[in-house]
Structure formats: C-alpha cells, structure tokens
Amino acid sequence: MAGNILGRLSGGPLDGQIIPLQADDVTQVEEELVLPWDTGHVVYRKAGAAENTGEHDGPTTVPYRFDTQM
C-alpha cells in the first residue's frame, strides 16, 4: 500500500517534518523531493539508506536533507 514509507526531512524550512512518500517499497523511493513552500518550492535530496525496514520495527523512514529553495 503506497504511503507506508515516510520521508524524514532535515534542514531548511521543513526541518523535522515527517511526510508520507508515494512508494510501495524502498526501491521506488525518489532521490529528490520537490515540495511546495511559501510562494515557491523547496528541494530535499535523499541522504542515506532507509531505516526500520523490518516487518516489526515500525514504519520505514527515509532521510532527506534540504538542498535548495526555488
């Protein structure tokens, strides 16, 4: 089911936010997220491997780090 994988954002204006990703498994996770912010967009890039990928260790999270604001 899509959305069971979460993105953990660090840095930039969305620091600390956890967002659902549109992916069924970690192989489908995007390398870059472009998200609406204020009157433009912010870009976060994948910054490491997925965590909590086991069946019973909580939701899978993927770290993303702030790159730029457009």
Secondary structure, 3 states (H helix, E strand, C coil): CCCCEEEEEECCCCCCCEEEECCCCHHHCCCEEEEEECCEEEEEEECCCCECCCCCCCCEEEEEEEEEEC
